[in-house]
């Protein structure tokens, strides 16, 4: 899962951030503690036929760090 560094962007329009997401630098480490981040994800539900049990899958596709406190 890519972690994008959006801290240096000079825009107030989040649509601009999303449009250029793949051009941002990626962090080589975890999201820094105390960060403000946006997470792109999907949530899927499905039923296993063998058990008829409802399951939920949380899938994180990307993270963009937009600010840090440190």
DSSP file (Angstrom, degrees, kcal/mol; ACC not computed):
  #  RESIDUE AA STRUCTURE BP1 BP2  ACC     N-H-->O    O-->H-N    N-H-->O    O-->H-N    TCO  KAPPA ALPHA  PHI   PSI    X-CA   Y-CA   Z-CA
    1    1 A X              0   0    0      0, 0.0     2,-0.2     0, 0.0    61,-0.2   0.000 360.0 360.0 360.0 124.3    0.0    0.0    0.0
    2    2 A X  E     -a   62   0A   0     59,-0.7    61,-1.9    24,-0.0     2,-0.6  -0.485 360.0-155.4 -75.1 142.1    1.6    3.3   -1.0
    3    3 A X  E     -a   63   0A   0     24,-0.4    24,-3.1    59,-0.2     2,-0.2  -0.955  17.4-156.6-115.5 109.1    1.9    6.1    1.6
    4    4 A X  E     -aB  64  26A   0     59,-3.4    61,-2.8    -2,-0.6     2,-0.8  -0.599  12.4-134.5 -90.7 146.7    2.0    9.4   -0.2
    5    5 A X  E     +a   65   0A   0     20,-2.9    20,-0.5    -2,-0.2     3,-0.3  -0.859  35.2 159.2-101.7 101.8    3.6   12.6    1.2
    6    6 A X    >   +     0   0    0     59,-2.3     3,-1.0    -2,-0.8    -1,-0.1   0.153  41.2 107.1-106.3  16.6    1.2   15.5    0.5
    7    7 A X  T 3  S+     0   0    0      1,-0.2    -1,-0.2    58,-0.2    59,-0.1   0.778  78.1  48.8 -69.3 -27.0    2.6   17.8    3.2
    8    8 A X  T 3  S+     0   0    0     -3,-0.3    -1,-0.2     2,-0.1     2,-0.1   0.397  79.2 123.0 -96.5   3.8    4.3   20.2    0.8
    9    9 A X    <   -     0   0    0     -3,-1.0     2,-0.8     1,-0.1    -3,-0.0  -0.421  53.9-147.0 -68.1 139.7    1.4   20.8   -1.6
   10   10 A X        +     0   0    0     -2,-0.1     2,-0.3     2,-0.0    -1,-0.1  -0.624  58.5  99.8-108.7  71.4    0.4   24.4   -2.0
   11   11 A X        -     0   0    0     -2,-0.8    -2,-0.0     1,-0.1     3,-0.0  -0.994  54.3-157.9-151.9 150.5   -3.4   24.1   -2.5
   12   12 A X  S    S+     0   0    0     -2,-0.3     2,-0.7     1,-0.0     3,-0.1   0.381  76.7  90.8-103.2  -0.9   -6.6   24.4   -0.5
   13   13 A X    >>  -     0   0    0      1,-0.2     3,-1.1     2,-0.0     4,-0.9  -0.856  59.4-163.3-102.9 110.3   -8.5   22.3   -3.0
   14   14 A X  H 3> S+     0   0    0     -2,-0.7     4,-2.3     1,-0.3     5,-0.2   0.777  88.1  67.9 -65.5 -25.2   -8.4   18.6   -2.0
   15   15 A X  H 3> S+     0   0    0      1,-0.2     4,-2.4     2,-0.2    -1,-0.3   0.865  96.9  55.0 -59.9 -34.8   -9.5   17.6   -5.5
   16   16 A X  H <> S+     0   0    0     -3,-1.1     4,-1.5     2,-0.2    -1,-0.2   0.876 106.3  51.1 -64.5 -37.3   -6.1   18.9   -6.7
   17   17 A X  H  < S+     0   0    0     -4,-0.9    -2,-0.2     2,-0.2     3,-0.2   0.942 112.1  45.8 -64.2 -47.7   -4.5   16.5   -4.2
   18   18 A X  H >< S+     0   0    0     -4,-2.3     3,-1.2     1,-0.2     4,-0.3   0.889 109.4  54.9 -64.0 -39.5   -6.5   13.6   -5.5
   19   19 A X  H 3< S+     0   0    0     -4,-2.4    -1,-0.2     1,-0.3     3,-0.2   0.842 118.1  34.6 -64.6 -32.9   -5.9   14.4   -9.2
   20   20 A X  T >X S+     0   0    0     -4,-1.5     3,-1.6    -3,-0.2     4,-0.5   0.151  81.2 120.4-106.9  19.8   -2.1   14.4   -8.6
   21   21 A X  G X4 S+     0   0    0     -3,-1.2     3,-1.5     1,-0.3    -1,-0.2   0.883  73.2  50.6 -53.7 -47.3   -1.9   11.6   -6.0
   22   22 A X  G 34 S+     0   0    0     -4,-0.3    -1,-0.3     1,-0.3    -2,-0.1   0.605 104.0  60.1 -73.5  -8.9    0.4    9.3   -8.1
   23   23 A X  G <4 S+     0   0    0     -3,-1.6    -1,-0.3     2,-0.1    -2,-0.2   0.541  85.6 100.9 -91.6  -7.3    2.9   12.1   -8.8
   24   24 A X  S << S-     0   0    0     -3,-1.5   -18,-0.1    -4,-0.5     2,-0.1  -0.388  83.3-101.0 -74.5 153.6    3.5   12.7   -5.1
   25   25 A X        -     0   0    0    -20,-0.5   -20,-2.9    -2,-0.1     2,-0.4  -0.400  37.1-129.6 -66.2 150.9    6.6   11.3   -3.3
   26   26 A X  B     -B    4   0A   0    -22,-0.2     2,-0.3    -2,-0.1   -22,-0.2  -0.844  14.3-120.9-105.1 144.1    6.1    8.2   -1.3
   27   27 A X        -     0   0    0    -24,-3.1   -24,-0.4    -2,-0.4     4,-0.1  -0.601   9.2-151.8 -78.9 141.5    7.2    7.8    2.3
   28   28 A X  S    S+     0   0    0     -2,-0.3     2,-0.2     2,-0.1    -1,-0.1   0.303  78.2  47.2 -93.7   8.3    9.6    4.9    2.9
   29   29 A X  S    S-     0   0    0      1,-0.2    -2,-0.1   -26,-0.1     3,-0.1  -0.728  99.5 -69.0-134.7-177.5    8.4    4.5    6.4
   30   30 A X        -     0   0    0     -2,-0.2     2,-0.2     1,-0.2    -1,-0.2  -0.215  68.7 -75.3 -68.6 167.0    5.2    4.3    8.4
   31   31 A X        -     0   0    0      1,-0.1    -1,-0.2    -4,-0.1     3,-0.1  -0.492  62.0-106.3 -62.5 128.0    2.9    7.3    8.8
   32   32 A X    >   -     0   0    0     -2,-0.2     3,-1.4     1,-0.1    -1,-0.1  -0.269  37.8 -98.5 -60.7 143.2    4.6    9.5   11.3
   33   33 A X  T 3  S+     0   0    0      1,-0.2    36,-0.3    -3,-0.1    37,-0.2  -0.353 109.8  25.9 -59.6 137.9    3.0    9.6   14.8
   34   34 A X  T 3  S+     0   0    0      1,-0.2    35,-0.3    34,-0.1    -1,-0.2   0.571  92.3 145.4  84.1  10.6    0.7   12.7   15.2
   35   35 A X    <   -     0   0    0     -3,-1.4     2,-0.5    33,-0.2    33,-0.3  -0.388  49.9-135.2 -80.4 156.6    0.0   13.0   11.5
   36   36 A X  E     +C   67   0A   0     31,-3.0    30,-2.6    -2,-0.1    31,-1.3  -0.971  40.4 171.9-103.6 124.0   -3.2   14.1    9.8
   37   37 A X  E     -C   65   0A   0     -2,-0.5     2,-0.4    28,-0.2    28,-0.2  -0.932  32.1-138.7-137.3 156.3   -3.8   11.6    6.9
   38   38 A X  E     -C   64   0A   0     26,-2.5    26,-2.7    -2,-0.3     2,-0.5  -0.948  20.3-154.7-113.5 136.1   -6.4   10.7    4.4
   39   39 A X  E     -C   63   0A   0     -2,-0.4     2,-0.6    24,-0.2    24,-0.2  -0.951   5.8-152.5-118.2 125.9   -7.1    7.0    3.7
   40   40 A X  E     +C   62   0A   0     22,-2.6    21,-3.3    -2,-0.5    22,-1.4  -0.862  38.6 148.0 -93.3 119.9   -8.5    5.7    0.4
   41   41 A X  E     -C   60   0A   0     -2,-0.6     2,-0.3    19,-0.2    19,-0.2  -0.934  37.5-144.0-147.3 165.9  -10.3    2.4    1.2
   42   42 A X  E     -C   59   0A   0     17,-2.2    17,-2.8    -2,-0.3     2,-0.4  -0.953  10.3-151.1-129.2 154.9  -13.1    0.1    0.2
   43   43 A X  E     -C   58   0A   0     -2,-0.3     2,-0.4    15,-0.2    15,-0.2  -0.997  16.3-174.8-126.7 129.0  -15.4   -2.0    2.4
   44   44 A X  E     -C   57   0A   0     13,-2.5    13,-3.1    -2,-0.4     2,-0.4  -0.959  10.0-158.9-126.0 140.4  -16.9   -5.2    1.1
   45   45 A X  E     +C   56   0A   0     -2,-0.4     2,-0.3    11,-0.2    11,-0.2  -0.924  19.0 165.4-114.7 146.9  -19.4   -7.6    2.6
   46   46 A X  E     -C   55   0A   0      9,-2.0     9,-3.2    -2,-0.4     2,-0.5  -0.987  30.1-129.1-154.5 158.5  -19.8  -11.2    1.5
   47   47 A X  E     -C   54   0A   0     -2,-0.3     2,-0.5     7,-0.2     7,-0.2  -0.952  21.4-132.3-113.9 126.6  -21.4  -14.4    2.7
   48   48 A X  E  >> -C   53   0A   0      5,-2.0     4,-2.8    -2,-0.5     5,-0.5  -0.660  12.7-148.2 -75.0 125.2  -19.4  -17.6    2.8
   49   49 A X  T  45S+     0   0    0     -2,-0.5    -1,-0.2     1,-0.2     0, 0.0   0.868  93.1  56.6 -63.6 -36.1  -21.5  -20.3    1.2
   50   50 A X  T  45S+     0   0    0      1,-0.2    -1,-0.2     3,-0.1    -2,-0.0   0.846 126.8  16.5 -68.3 -32.3  -20.2  -23.1    3.3
   51   51 A X  T  45S-     0   0    0     -3,-0.3    -2,-0.2     2,-0.1    -1,-0.2   0.538  90.0-133.7-115.1 -10.6  -21.1  -21.4    6.6
   52   52 A X  T  <5 +     0   0    0     -4,-2.8     2,-0.4     1,-0.2    -3,-0.2   0.793  55.0 150.7  56.3  30.7  -23.6  -18.8    5.5
   53   53 A X  E   < - C   0  48A   0     -5,-0.5    -5,-2.0     1,-0.0     2,-0.4  -0.779  48.4-124.3 -95.6 134.6  -21.7  -16.3    7.7
   54   54 A X  E     - C   0  47A   0     -2,-0.4     2,-0.3    -7,-0.2    -7,-0.2  -0.626  32.6-170.9 -76.9 131.6  -21.6  -12.6    6.9
   55   55 A X  E     - C   0  46A   0     -9,-3.2    -9,-2.0    -2,-0.4     2,-0.4  -0.885  13.3-150.1-123.5 154.4  -18.1  -11.3    6.5
   56   56 A X  E     - C   0  45A   0     -2,-0.3     2,-0.5   -11,-0.2   -11,-0.2  -0.989   6.5-162.6-126.0 135.0  -16.6   -7.8    6.2
   57   57 A X  E     - C   0  44A   0    -13,-3.1   -13,-2.5    -2,-0.4     2,-0.6  -0.977   2.5-161.3-119.6 124.6  -13.4   -7.0    4.4
   58   58 A X  E     - C   0  43A   0     -2,-0.5     2,-0.6   -15,-0.2   -15,-0.2  -0.928  12.3-171.0-105.3 118.0  -11.7   -3.6    4.9
   59   59 A X  E     - C   0  42A   0    -17,-2.8   -17,-2.2    -2,-0.6     2,-0.5  -0.928  10.1-158.3-118.8 111.5   -9.2   -2.8    2.1
   60   60 A X  E     + C   0  41A   0     -2,-0.6   -19,-0.2   -19,-0.2     3,-0.1  -0.771  13.0 176.5 -87.6 126.7   -6.8    0.1    2.4
   61   61 A X  E     -     0   0A   0    -21,-3.3   -59,-0.7    -2,-0.5     2,-0.3   0.792  61.5 -15.4-100.4 -36.7   -5.6    1.2   -1.1
   62   62 A X  E     -aC   2  40A   0    -22,-1.4   -22,-2.6   -61,-0.2    -1,-0.4  -0.982  51.0-145.1-162.1 161.9   -3.5    4.3   -0.3
   63   63 A X  E     -aC   3  39A   0    -61,-1.9   -59,-3.4    -2,-0.3     2,-0.5  -0.995   8.6-162.1-132.4 138.6   -2.7    6.8    2.5
   64   64 A X  E     -aC   4  38A   0    -26,-2.7   -26,-2.5    -2,-0.4     2,-0.6  -0.977  11.4-147.3-123.2 118.8   -1.8   10.5    2.0
   65   65 A X  E     +aC   5  37A   0    -61,-2.8   -59,-2.3    -2,-0.5   -28,-0.2  -0.742  22.2 171.9 -82.9 119.6   -0.1   12.3    4.8
   66   66 A X  E     +     0   0A   0    -30,-2.6     2,-0.3    -2,-0.6   -29,-0.2   0.532  61.0   2.2-108.5  -8.2   -1.3   15.9    4.7
   67   67 A X  E     - C   0  36A   0    -31,-1.3   -31,-3.0   -59,-0.0     2,-0.3  -0.948  53.7-159.0-171.3 153.0    0.2   17.3    7.9
   68   68 A X        -     0   0    0     -2,-0.3   -33,-0.2   -33,-0.3   -34,-0.1  -0.955  17.8-145.0-134.9 156.8    2.3   16.4   10.9
   69   69 A X              0   0    0     -2,-0.3   -35,-0.1   -36,-0.3   -34,-0.1   0.574 360.0 360.0 -95.2 -11.0    2.6   18.0   14.4
   70   70 A X              0   0    0    -37,-0.2    -1,-0.2   -38,-0.0   -36,-0.1   0.405 360.0 360.0-105.5 360.0    6.3   17.3   14.7
